[in-house]
Amino acid sequence: MKTAENILETKRDEVIEELVSNGVFKIDGKQLYELPLQSLMKEYQTVDNLETQM
């Protein structure tokens, strides 16, 4: 069975992959892998909202 830590890490990796596929490589001058999941999710939601508005 997966632990909570493994599930969060998997989700974090998925969000990073999605951001990279949308051309986001850094947030506030930091590499994506350096940021916590919360910051990544915030950016992901922003990118997702921009895509749906187009």
Secondary structure in CASP SS format (residue, H / E / C, confidence):
PFRMAT SS
TARGET T0000
AUTHOR 0000-0000-0000
METHOD secondary structure of the structure
MODEL  1
M C 1.00
K C 1.00
T C 1.00
A H 1.00
E H 1.00
N H 1.00
I H 1.00
L H 1.00
E H 1.00
T H 1.00
K H 1.00
R H 1.00
D H 1.00
E H 1.00
V H 1.00
I H 1.00
E H 1.00
E H 1.00
L H 1.00
V H 1.00
S H 1.00
N C 1.00
G C 1.00
V C 1.00
F C 1.00
K E 1.00
I E 1.00
D C 1.00
G C 1.00
K E 1.00
Q E 1.00
L H 1.00
Y H 1.00
E H 1.00
L C 1.00
P C 1.00
L H 1.00
Q H 1.00
S H 1.00
L H 1.00
M H 1.00
K H 1.00
E H 1.00
Y H 1.00
Q H 1.00
T H 1.00
V H 1.00
D H 1.00
N H 1.00
L H 1.00
E H 1.00
T H 1.00
Q H 1.00
M C 1.00
END
